[in-house]
């Protein structure tokens, strides 16, 4: 799939290159009852920043759909 560049929300606002294929294959943890017809694209995916320990990279469904 495609790689996209997104900034983390940490102090340094580091640019992270995210491969959408590997981000969508991560194990998902459900905190409520699962829908009988789940959407293959989650509402959001939160990944750790590659540069700093405090930052997180947040991928929303809209960002993923725009870059597929």
PyMOL Python script that loads the backbone (N, CA, C, O; Angstrom):
from pymol import cmd

cmd.read_pdbstr("""\
ATOM      1  N   UNK A   1       0.831  -1.183   0.000  1.00  0.00           N
ATOM      2  CA  UNK A   1       0.000   0.000   0.000  1.00  0.00           C
ATOM      3  C   UNK A   1       0.874   1.244   0.000  1.00  0.00           C
ATOM      4  O   UNK A   1       2.071   1.184  -0.281  1.00  0.00           O
ATOM      5  N   UNK A   2       0.275   2.328   0.309  1.00  0.00           N
ATOM      6  CA  UNK A   2       0.939   3.619   0.237  1.00  0.00           C
ATOM      7  C   UNK A   2       1.525   4.024   1.591  1.00  0.00           C
ATOM      8  O   UNK A   2       0.983   3.679   2.641  1.00  0.00           O
ATOM      9  N   UNK A   3       2.638   4.759   1.553  1.00  0.00           N
ATOM     10  CA  UNK A   3       3.217   5.321   2.772  1.00  0.00           C
ATOM     11  C   UNK A   3       2.849   6.792   2.832  1.00  0.00           C
ATOM     12  O   UNK A   3       2.912   7.507   1.832  1.00  0.00           O
ATOM     13  N   UNK A   4       2.459   7.234   4.030  1.00  0.00           N
ATOM     14  CA  UNK A   4       2.106   8.639   4.220  1.00  0.00           C
ATOM     15  C   UNK A   4       2.963   9.221   5.329  1.00  0.00           C
ATOM     16  O   UNK A   4       3.482   8.495   6.176  1.00  0.00           O
ATOM     17  N   UNK A   5       3.103  10.530   5.315  1.00  0.00           N
ATOM     18  CA  UNK A   5       3.876  11.226   6.336  1.00  0.00           C
ATOM     19  C   UNK A   5       2.926  12.024   7.212  1.00  0.00           C
ATOM     20  O   UNK A   5       2.141  12.838   6.724  1.00  0.00           O
ATOM     21  N   UNK A   6       3.011  11.776   8.522  1.00  0.00           N
ATOM     22  CA  UNK A   6       2.154  12.448   9.502  1.00  0.00           C
ATOM     23  C   UNK A   6       3.009  12.883  10.677  1.00  0.00           C
ATOM     24  O   UNK A   6       3.923  12.167  11.086  1.00  0.00           O
ATOM     25  N   UNK A   7       2.714  14.050  11.219  1.00  0.00           N
ATOM     26  CA  UNK A   7       3.435  14.554  12.393  1.00  0.00           C
ATOM     27  C   UNK A   7       2.847  13.954  13.665  1.00  0.00           C
ATOM     28  O   UNK A   7       1.647  13.693  13.753  1.00  0.00           O
ATOM     29  N   UNK A   8       3.721  13.741  14.649  1.00  0.00           N
ATOM     30  CA  UNK A   8       3.260  13.263  15.954  1.00  0.00           C
ATOM     31  C   UNK A   8       2.705  14.448  16.747  1.00  0.00           C
ATOM     32  O   UNK A   8       2.896  15.605  16.373  1.00  0.00           O
ATOM     33  N   UNK A   9       2.027  14.143  17.832  1.00  0.00           N
ATOM     34  CA  UNK A   9       1.469  15.203  18.671  1.00  0.00           C
ATOM     35  C   UNK A   9       2.362  15.540  19.856  1.00  0.00           C
ATOM     36  O   UNK A   9       1.925  16.212  20.791  1.00  0.00           O
ATOM     37  N   UNK A  10       3.611  15.078  19.825  1.00  0.00           N
ATOM     38  CA  UNK A  10       4.566  15.366  20.903  1.00  0.00           C
ATOM     39  C   UNK A  10       5.162  16.757  20.772  1.00  0.00           C
ATOM     40  O   UNK A  10       4.805  17.521  19.875  1.00  0.00           O
ATOM     41  N   UNK A  11       6.072  17.071  21.678  1.00  0.00           N
ATOM     42  CA  UNK A  11       6.690  18.396  21.737  1.00  0.00           C
ATOM     43  C   UNK A  11       7.462  18.732  20.458  1.00  0.00           C
ATOM     44  O   UNK A  11       7.430  19.873  19.999  1.00  0.00           O
ATOM     45  N   UNK A  12       8.148  17.752  19.888  1.00  0.00           N
ATOM     46  CA  UNK A  12       8.970  17.991  18.706  1.00  0.00           C
ATOM     47  C   UNK A  12       8.213  17.991  17.393  1.00  0.00           C
ATOM     48  O   UNK A  12       8.746  18.433  16.376  1.00  0.00           O
ATOM     49  N   UNK A  13       6.965  17.499  17.393  1.00  0.00           N
ATOM     50  CA  UNK A  13       6.149  17.408  16.176  1.00  0.00           C
ATOM     51  C   UNK A  13       6.926  16.719  15.053  1.00  0.00           C
ATOM     52  O   UNK A  13       7.006  17.234  13.938  1.00  0.00           O
ATOM     53  N   UNK A  14       7.501  15.545  15.359  1.00  0.00           N
ATOM     54  CA  UNK A  14       8.324  14.804  14.411  1.00  0.00           C
ATOM     55  C   UNK A  14       7.473  14.243  13.271  1.00  0.00           C
ATOM     56  O   UNK A  14       6.320  13.862  13.472  1.00  0.00           O
ATOM     57  N   UNK A  15       8.055  14.197  12.080  1.00  0.00           N
ATOM     58  CA  UNK A  15       7.380  13.625  10.915  1.00  0.00           C
ATOM     59  C   UNK A  15       7.640  12.128  10.901  1.00  0.00           C
ATOM     60  O   UNK A  15       8.789  11.686  10.933  1.00  0.00           O
ATOM     61  N   UNK A  16       6.559  11.348  10.854  1.00  0.00           N
ATOM     62  CA  UNK A  16       6.655   9.889  10.825  1.00  0.00           C
ATOM     63  C   UNK A  16       6.145   9.394   9.481  1.00  0.00           C
ATOM     64  O   UNK A  16       5.131   9.876   8.976  1.00  0.00           O
ATOM     65  N   UNK A  17       6.846   8.437   8.910  1.00  0.00           N
ATOM     66  CA  UNK A  17       6.401   7.810   7.670  1.00  0.00           C
ATOM     67  C   UNK A  17       5.696   6.508   8.039  1.00  0.00           C
ATOM     68  O   UNK A  17       6.310   5.590   8.584  1.00  0.00           O
ATOM     69  N   UNK A  18       4.407   6.438   7.739  1.00  0.00           N
ATOM     70  CA  UNK A  18       3.577   5.308   8.142  1.00  0.00           C
ATOM     71  C   UNK A  18       3.153   4.526   6.909  1.00  0.00           C
ATOM     72  O   UNK A  18       2.658   5.102   5.940  1.00  0.00           O
ATOM     73  N   UNK A  19       3.347   3.208   6.948  1.00  0.00           N
ATOM     74  CA  UNK A  19       2.870   2.333   5.887  1.00  0.00           C
ATOM     75  C   UNK A  19       1.436   1.926   6.254  1.00  0.00           C
ATOM     76  O   UNK A  19       1.214   1.303   7.293  1.00  0.00           O
ATOM     77  N   UNK A  20       0.482   2.274   5.414  1.00  0.00           N
ATOM     78  CA  UNK A  20      -0.923   2.001   5.731  1.00  0.00           C
ATOM     79  C   UNK A  20      -1.212   0.513   5.825  1.00  0.00           C
ATOM     80  O   UNK A  20      -2.052   0.100   6.625  1.00  0.00           O
ATOM     81  N   UNK A  21      -0.542  -0.290   5.036  1.00  0.00           N
ATOM     82  CA  UNK A  21      -0.784  -1.727   5.046  1.00  0.00           C
ATOM     83  C   UNK A  21      -0.449  -2.326   6.408  1.00  0.00           C
ATOM     84  O   UNK A  21      -1.231  -3.107   6.949  1.00  0.00           O
ATOM     85  N   UNK A  22       0.706  -1.969   6.966  1.00  0.00           N
ATOM     86  CA  UNK A  22       1.083  -2.510   8.273  1.00  0.00           C
ATOM     87  C   UNK A  22       0.254  -1.889   9.392  1.00  0.00           C
ATOM     88  O   UNK A  22      -0.020  -2.555  10.391  1.00  0.00           O
ATOM     89  N   UNK A  23      -0.151  -0.630   9.248  1.00  0.00           N
ATOM     90  CA  UNK A  23      -0.961   0.015  10.284  1.00  0.00           C
ATOM     91  C   UNK A  23      -2.342  -0.629  10.377  1.00  0.00           C
ATOM     92  O   UNK A  23      -2.894  -0.748  11.471  1.00  0.00           O
ATOM     93  N   UNK A  24      -2.900  -1.040   9.253  1.00  0.00           N
ATOM     94  CA  UNK A  24      -4.231  -1.650   9.264  1.00  0.00           C
ATOM     95  C   UNK A  24      -4.197  -3.110   9.705  1.00  0.00           C
ATOM     96  O   UNK A  24      -5.239  -3.658  10.065  1.00  0.00           O
ATOM     97  N   UNK A  25      -3.036  -3.753   9.686  1.00  0.00           N
ATOM     98  CA  UNK A  25      -2.941  -5.152  10.097  1.00  0.00           C
ATOM     99  C   UNK A  25      -2.649  -5.330  11.573  1.00  0.00           C
ATOM    100  O   UNK A  25      -2.557  -6.465  12.041  1.00  0.00           O
ATOM    101  N   UNK A  26      -2.500  -4.254  12.318  1.00  0.00           N
ATOM    102  CA  UNK A  26      -2.215  -4.368  13.756  1.00  0.00           C
ATOM    103  C   UNK A  26      -3.403  -5.000  14.489  1.00  0.00           C
ATOM    104  O   UNK A  26      -4.538  -4.937  14.015  1.00  0.00           O
ATOM    105  N   UNK A  27      -3.136  -5.600  15.628  1.00  0.00           N
ATOM    106  CA  UNK A  27      -4.183  -6.223  16.429  1.00  0.00           C
ATOM    107  C   UNK A  27      -5.040  -5.133  17.056  1.00  0.00           C
ATOM    108  O   UNK A  27      -4.521  -4.166  17.615  1.00  0.00           O
ATOM    109  N   UNK A  28      -6.337  -5.295  16.961  1.00  0.00           N
ATOM    110  CA  UNK A  28      -7.256  -4.303  17.514  1.00  0.00           C
ATOM    111  C   UNK A  28      -7.847  -4.801  18.828  1.00  0.00           C
ATOM    112  O   UNK A  28      -8.165  -5.982  18.967  1.00  0.00           O
ATOM    113  N   UNK A  29      -7.990  -3.903  19.777  1.00  0.00           N
ATOM    114  CA  UNK A  29      -8.593  -4.219  21.062  1.00  0.00           C
ATOM    115  C   UNK A  29      -9.941  -3.515  21.119  1.00  0.00           C
ATOM    116  O   UNK A  29     -10.023  -2.298  20.953  1.00  0.00           O
ATOM    117  N   UNK A  30     -10.995  -4.289  21.354  1.00  0.00           N
ATOM    118  CA  UNK A  30     -12.336  -3.724  21.430  1.00  0.00           C
ATOM    119  C   UNK A  30     -12.700  -3.495  22.885  1.00  0.00           C
ATOM    120  O   UNK A  30     -12.488  -4.362  23.733  1.00  0.00           O
ATOM    121  N   UNK A  31     -13.245  -2.329  23.167  1.00  0.00           N
ATOM    122  CA  UNK A  31     -13.626  -2.007  24.553  1.00  0.00           C
ATOM    123  C   UNK A  31     -15.130  -1.991  24.735  1.00  0.00           C
ATOM    124  O   UNK A  31     -15.625  -1.624  25.801  1.00  0.00           O
ATOM    125  N   UNK A  32     -15.847  -2.378  23.721  1.00  0.00           N
ATOM    126  CA  UNK A  32     -17.295  -2.471  23.811  1.00  0.00           C
ATOM    127  C   UNK A  32     -17.730  -3.650  22.949  1.00  0.00           C
ATOM    128  O   UNK A  32     -16.899  -4.351  22.372  1.00  0.00           O
ATOM    129  N   UNK A  33     -19.023  -3.857  22.870  1.00  0.00           N
ATOM    130  CA  UNK A  33     -19.506  -4.967  22.058  1.00  0.00           C
ATOM    131  C   UNK A  33     -19.176  -4.730  20.591  1.00  0.00           C
ATOM    132  O   UNK A  33     -19.304  -3.614  20.087  1.00  0.00           O
ATOM    133  N   UNK A  34     -18.758  -5.766  19.925  1.00  0.00           N
ATOM    134  CA  UNK A  34     -18.401  -5.660  18.512  1.00  0.00           C
ATOM    135  C   UNK A  34     -19.656  -5.607  17.658  1.00  0.00           C
ATOM    136  O   UNK A  34     -20.659  -6.254  17.959  1.00  0.00           O
ATOM    137  N   UNK A  35     -19.585  -4.837  16.604  1.00  0.00           N
ATOM    138  CA  UNK A  35     -20.679  -4.739  15.654  1.00  0.00           C
ATOM    139  C   UNK A  35     -20.736  -6.021  14.831  1.00  0.00           C
ATOM    140  O   UNK A  35     -19.690  -6.593  14.521  1.00  0.00           O
ATOM    141  N   UNK A  36     -21.937  -6.489  14.467  1.00  0.00           N
ATOM    142  CA  UNK A  36     -22.008  -7.694  13.644  1.00  0.00           C
ATOM    143  C   UNK A  36     -21.437  -7.474  12.237  1.00  0.00           C
ATOM    144  O   UNK A  36     -21.030  -8.431  11.577  1.00  0.00           O
ATOM    145  N   UNK A  37     -21.407  -6.220  11.778  1.00  0.00           N
ATOM    146  CA  UNK A  37     -20.843  -5.875  10.474  1.00  0.00           C
ATOM    147  C   UNK A  37     -19.797  -4.786  10.655  1.00  0.00           C
ATOM    148  O   UNK A  37     -20.056  -3.624  10.341  1.00  0.00           O
ATOM    149  N   UNK A  38     -18.627  -5.141  11.152  1.00  0.00           N
ATOM    150  CA  UNK A  38     -17.614  -4.112  11.430  1.00  0.00           C
ATOM    151  C   UNK A  38     -17.067  -3.488  10.151  1.00  0.00           C
ATOM    152  O   UNK A  38     -16.976  -4.144   9.113  1.00  0.00           O
ATOM    153  N   UNK A  39     -16.709  -2.223  10.242  1.00  0.00           N
ATOM    154  CA  UNK A  39     -16.071  -1.525   9.134  1.00  0.00           C
ATOM    155  C   UNK A  39     -14.623  -1.988   9.093  1.00  0.00           C
ATOM    156  O   UNK A  39     -13.971  -2.039  10.136  1.00  0.00           O
ATOM    157  N   UNK A  40     -14.099  -2.328   7.912  1.00  0.00           N
ATOM    158  CA  UNK A  40     -12.709  -2.790   7.853  1.00  0.00           C
ATOM    159  C   UNK A  40     -11.689  -1.711   8.225  1.00  0.00           C
ATOM    160  O   UNK A  40     -10.543  -2.023   8.550  1.00  0.00           O
ATOM    161  N   UNK A  41     -12.104  -0.446   8.178  1.00  0.00           N
ATOM    162  CA  UNK A  41     -11.219   0.655   8.564  1.00  0.00           C
ATOM    163  C   UNK A  41     -11.709   1.200   9.909  1.00  0.00           C
ATOM    164  O   UNK A  41     -12.848   1.657  10.004  1.00  0.00           O
ATOM    165  N   UNK A  42     -10.876   1.161  10.942  1.00  0.00           N
ATOM    166  CA  UNK A  42     -11.298   1.656  12.261  1.00  0.00           C
ATOM    167  C   UNK A  42     -11.461   3.179  12.277  1.00  0.00           C
ATOM    168  O   UNK A  42     -10.978   3.866  11.378  1.00  0.00           O
ATOM    169  N   UNK A  43     -12.140   3.702  13.299  1.00  0.00           N
ATOM    170  CA  UNK A  43     -12.340   5.145  13.438  1.00  0.00           C
ATOM    171  C   UNK A  43     -11.007   5.870  13.531  1.00  0.00           C
ATOM    172  O   UNK A  43     -10.820   6.920  12.916  1.00  0.00           O
ATOM    173  N   UNK A  44     -10.078   5.306  14.305  1.00  0.00           N
ATOM    174  CA  UNK A  44      -8.747   5.892  14.398  1.00  0.00           C
ATOM    175  C   UNK A  44      -7.754   4.834  14.851  1.00  0.00           C
ATOM    176  O   UNK A  44      -8.104   3.864  15.523  1.00  0.00           O
ATOM    177  N   UNK A  45      -6.508   5.055  14.462  1.00  0.00           N
ATOM    178  CA  UNK A  45      -5.397   4.191  14.862  1.00  0.00           C
ATOM    179  C   UNK A  45      -4.364   5.094  15.517  1.00  0.00           C
ATOM    180  O   UNK A  45      -3.970   6.110  14.945  1.00  0.00           O
ATOM    181  N   UNK A  46      -3.923   4.723  16.717  1.00  0.00           N
ATOM    182  CA  UNK A  46      -2.918   5.501  17.442  1.00  0.00           C
ATOM    183  C   UNK A  46      -1.637   4.681  17.503  1.00  0.00           C
ATOM    184  O   UNK A  46      -1.621   3.568  18.029  1.00  0.00           O
ATOM    185  N   UNK A  47      -0.562   5.250  16.957  1.00  0.00           N
ATOM    186  CA  UNK A  47       0.739   4.587  16.913  1.00  0.00           C
ATOM    187  C   UNK A  47       1.758   5.425  17.677  1.00  0.00           C
ATOM    188  O   UNK A  47       1.609   6.645  17.754  1.00  0.00           O
ATOM    189  N   UNK A  48       2.786   4.804  18.241  1.00  0.00           N
ATOM    190  CA  UNK A  48       3.836   5.584  18.908  1.00  0.00           C
ATOM    191  C   UNK A  48       4.710   6.296  17.876  1.00  0.00           C
ATOM    192  O   UNK A  48       4.873   5.823  16.751  1.00  0.00           O
ATOM    193  N   UNK A  49       5.261   7.425  18.271  1.00  0.00           N
ATOM    194  CA  UNK A  49       6.169   8.177  17.410  1.00  0.00           C
ATOM    195  C   UNK A  49       7.487   7.419  17.292  1.00  0.00           C
ATOM    196  O   UNK A  49       7.938   6.803  18.258  1.00  0.00           O
ATOM    197  N   UNK A  50       8.110   7.460  16.106  1.00  0.00           N
ATOM    198  CA  UNK A  50       9.385   6.780  15.894  1.00  0.00           C
ATOM    199  C   UNK A  50      10.559   7.567  16.464  1.00  0.00           C
ATOM    200  O   UNK A  50      11.634   7.004  16.668  1.00  0.00           O
ATOM    201  N   UNK A  51      10.370   8.859  16.724  1.00  0.00           N
ATOM    202  CA  UNK A  51      11.463   9.724  17.164  1.00  0.00           C
ATOM    203  C   UNK A  51      11.469   9.989  18.676  1.00  0.00           C
ATOM    204  O   UNK A  51      12.536  10.069  19.285  1.00  0.00           O
ATOM    205  N   UNK A  52      10.289  10.125  19.279  1.00  0.00           N
ATOM    206  CA  UNK A  52      10.235  10.483  20.711  1.00  0.00           C
ATOM    207  C   UNK A  52       9.331   9.512  21.468  1.00  0.00           C
ATOM    208  O   UNK A  52       8.548   8.779  20.864  1.00  0.00           O
ATOM    209  N   UNK A  53       9.447   9.516  22.782  1.00  0.00           N
ATOM    210  CA  UNK A  53       8.655   8.611  23.617  1.00  0.00           C
ATOM    211  C   UNK A  53       7.303   9.192  23.982  1.00  0.00           C
ATOM    212  O   UNK A  53       6.382   8.442  24.307  1.00  0.00           O
ATOM    213  N   UNK A  54       7.161  10.508  23.937  1.00  0.00           N
ATOM    214  CA  UNK A  54       5.919  11.139  24.381  1.00  0.00           C
ATOM    215  C   UNK A  54       4.881  11.292  23.284  1.00  0.00           C
ATOM    216  O   UNK A  54       3.686  11.362  23.571  1.00  0.00           O
ATOM    217  N   UNK A  55       5.316  11.346  22.032  1.00  0.00           N
ATOM    218  CA  UNK A  55       4.406  11.630  20.924  1.00  0.00           C
ATOM    219  C   UNK A  55       3.659  10.415  20.420  1.00  0.00           C
ATOM    220  O   UNK A  55       4.137   9.285  20.507  1.00  0.00           O
ATOM    221  N   UNK A  56       2.478  10.672  19.891  1.00  0.00           N
ATOM    222  CA  UNK A  56       1.658   9.641  19.276  1.00  0.00           C
ATOM    223  C   UNK A  56       1.261  10.119  17.885  1.00  0.00           C
ATOM    224  O   UNK A  56       1.044  11.310  17.665  1.00  0.00           O
ATOM    225  N   UNK A  57       1.171   9.184  16.959  1.00  0.00           N
ATOM    226  CA  UNK A  57       0.726   9.476  15.605  1.00  0.00           C
ATOM    227  C   UNK A  57      -0.702   8.966  15.500  1.00  0.00           C
ATOM    228  O   UNK A  57      -0.958   7.785  15.736  1.00  0.00           O
ATOM    229  N   UNK A  58      -1.634   9.846  15.148  1.00  0.00           N
ATOM    230  CA  UNK A  58      -3.046   9.488  15.103  1.00  0.00           C
ATOM    231  C   UNK A  58      -3.515   9.479  13.653  1.00  0.00           C
ATOM    232  O   UNK A  58      -3.465  10.492  12.956  1.00  0.00           O
ATOM    233  N   UNK A  59      -3.972   8.309  13.220  1.00  0.00           N
ATOM    234  CA  UNK A  59      -4.532   8.149  11.878  1.00  0.00           C
ATOM    235  C   UNK A  59      -6.048   8.039  12.013  1.00  0.00           C
ATOM    236  O   UNK A  59      -6.541   7.133  12.684  1.00  0.00           O
ATOM    237  N   UNK A  60      -6.777   8.931  11.398  1.00  0.00           N
ATOM    238  CA  UNK A  60      -8.237   8.854  11.422  1.00  0.00           C
ATOM    239  C   UNK A  60      -8.731   8.133  10.180  1.00  0.00           C
ATOM    240  O   UNK A  60      -7.982   7.949   9.220  1.00  0.00           O
ATOM    241  N   UNK A  61      -9.977   7.730  10.201  1.00  0.00           N
ATOM    242  CA  UNK A  61     -10.577   7.029   9.063  1.00  0.00           C
ATOM    243  C   UNK A  61     -10.523   7.888   7.801  1.00  0.00           C
ATOM    244  O   UNK A  61     -10.291   7.372   6.707  1.00  0.00           O
ATOM    245  N   UNK A  62     -10.739   9.203   7.949  1.00  0.00           N
ATOM    246  CA  UNK A  62     -10.707  10.094   6.789  1.00  0.00           C
ATOM    247  C   UNK A  62      -9.319  10.142   6.160  1.00  0.00           C
ATOM    248  O   UNK A  62      -9.198  10.126   4.935  1.00  0.00           O
ATOM    249  N   UNK A  63      -8.272  10.201   6.978  1.00  0.00           N
ATOM    250  CA  UNK A  63      -6.898  10.224   6.463  1.00  0.00           C
ATOM    251  C   UNK A  63      -6.598   8.926   5.715  1.00  0.00           C
ATOM    252  O   UNK A  63      -5.979   8.947   4.651  1.00  0.00           O
ATOM    253  N   UNK A  64      -7.037   7.802   6.273  1.00  0.00           N
ATOM    254  CA  UNK A  64      -6.777   6.515   5.638  1.00  0.00           C
ATOM    255  C   UNK A  64      -7.511   6.408   4.305  1.00  0.00           C
ATOM    256  O   UNK A  64      -6.931   5.963   3.315  1.00  0.00           O
ATOM    257  N   UNK A  65      -8.779   6.811   4.270  1.00  0.00           N
ATOM    258  CA  UNK A  65      -9.551   6.730   3.031  1.00  0.00           C
ATOM    259  C   UNK A  65      -9.005   7.655   1.952  1.00  0.00           C
ATOM    260  O   UNK A  65      -9.032   7.302   0.773  1.00  0.00           O
ATOM    261  N   UNK A  66      -8.511   8.826   2.328  1.00  0.00           N
ATOM    262  CA  UNK A  66      -7.944   9.770   1.352  1.00  0.00           C
ATOM    263  C   UNK A  66      -6.683   9.214   0.710  1.00  0.00           C
ATOM    264  O   UNK A  66      -6.384   9.535  -0.440  1.00  0.00           O
ATOM    265  N   UNK A  67      -5.939   8.386   1.435  1.00  0.00           N
ATOM    266  CA  UNK A  67      -4.645   7.910   0.960  1.00  0.00           C
ATOM    267  C   UNK A  67      -4.654   6.463   0.478  1.00  0.00           C
ATOM    268  O   UNK A  67      -3.589   5.892   0.247  1.00  0.00           O
ATOM    269  N   UNK A  68      -5.801   5.874   0.323  1.00  0.00           N
ATOM    270  CA  UNK A  68      -5.869   4.486  -0.163  1.00  0.00           C
ATOM    271  C   UNK A  68      -5.886   4.462  -1.677  1.00  0.00           C
ATOM    272  O   UNK A  68      -5.941   3.388  -2.276  1.00  0.00           O
TER     273      UNK A  68
END
""", "prot")
cmd.dss("prot")
cmd.show_as("cartoon", "prot")
cmd.util.cbc("prot")
cmd.orient("prot")
